[in-house]
Amino acid sequence: MMMKIAPPLDLSVCIGKLELKNPVIAASGTFGYGQEFENFIDLSQLGAIIPKGISLSPMQGNSPPRIFETNGGILNSIGLQNPGLQVFINEKLPYFKKIKTNLIINFFGKTQKEYVELSRRLDDLPGISGLEMNISCPNVKQGGIIFGSDPRMTYRLVSAVRKSSELPFIVKLSPNVTDISAIARSAEEGGADAVSLVNTFKAMAINIHSKKPELGNIIGGLSGPAIKPIALRMVWEVFQAVKIPVIGMGGIMKAEDAIEFMLAGASAIQIGTANLINPRTGIEVIKGIKRYLLQNRINRVRELIGLFKK
C-alpha cells in the first residue's frame, strides 16, 4: 500500500503583483542596510528586506540621546537619519545584488514634490522590488506624519506618487490618528497596492532625578511588545476596511505573534524591534510558522490570512 506524501508547504504570499517567498519582512529602521546582519543570518531566507528609510538629501537626525529602553519596548527618536538618495544608490544599493530576496525601499519627504521625485528616481533603479512610502514617522517636525494624519492629504499624496512609479507601492500608516481605517481607505483610493501598519506610537519618558526628558527630542516613538495588542487591533480593523493587502507590524517577537497578525488579516508581517534583541528573529519566525502549518495540517500560509472569527 502506497503511503500518501504530504504536499510541500507553500509559504509564498502576494503583495499586489509582488510575490514573497514567505511572509516575513525585515522592517525599515531596525535592520540597517542589511549588511549589518549578514554574519547572523542568511539574508536570502527572508521574504523581503526594507533598509533604513531614504530621503532626497542627507538628514542628520535628532539630538541624542535617541534610544531609551522602557517596560515592554523602546523609545526611539532617531529622526530618520540617513545619507540621502545618491549615497544610498552609490554605496548601499550594490550590496543587495548578491541577496536573493525582495528589496523594498522605504522613502519619505518633507513635501509632496520630494515624495514624487524620490519615487520617480527609485522607479528607474534596477534590483528594487517595491516601494514603501513612510507617511507616519512621529519624531520629525516636518513631512510624513502631516500627510498621514489627514485622509484628503493622504489621497492626494498617494495619487501623485502612484503616477510617478510602476513599482509595487506600499503606504506605511501611523497609529497616531483618530481613525486609521479612514487613512487606509484613502491610500487604497489613491492607488496604493498595500498598506503597512503600524509605525511607532508617540511617547516620552522623564528622568525623575534630573527632571529632564530621557530623549533629546523629548517625544519619540514607542515600539516593541508593549504595542502589539493595539497594533493587532488596528490591523484587524484595516483588514475589514480595505480590499488591498495589509502588512502587519508592531511588537512581533516570535512566530506566534506573526501568526496572530496573519489571522487578523495581515498578508505579511514586518519584524522591527526584535531584530535589535535577537538578529535571528526573522529566521526563527519563518521556522515557527512552518511548524504551526504542519501541526495544523495547513499546506499554504495564505490560508491563515483573515481566518480569525469573531
Secondary structure, 3 states (H helix, E strand, C coil): CCCCCCCCCECCEEECCEEECCCEEECCCCCCCCHHHCCCCCHHHCCEECCCCECCCCECCCCCCCEEEECCEEEECCCCCECCHHHHHHHHHHHHHHCCCEEEEEECCCCHHHHHHHHHHHHCCCCCCEEEEECCCCCCCCCHHHHCCCHHHHHHHHHHHHHHCCCCEEEECCCCCCCHHHHHHHHHHHCCCEEEECCCEEEECEECCCCEECCCCCEEEEECHHHHHHHHHHHHHHHHHCCCCEEECCCCCCHHHHHHHHHCCEEEEEECCHHHHCCCHHHHHHHHHHHHHHHCCCCEHHHHCCCCCC
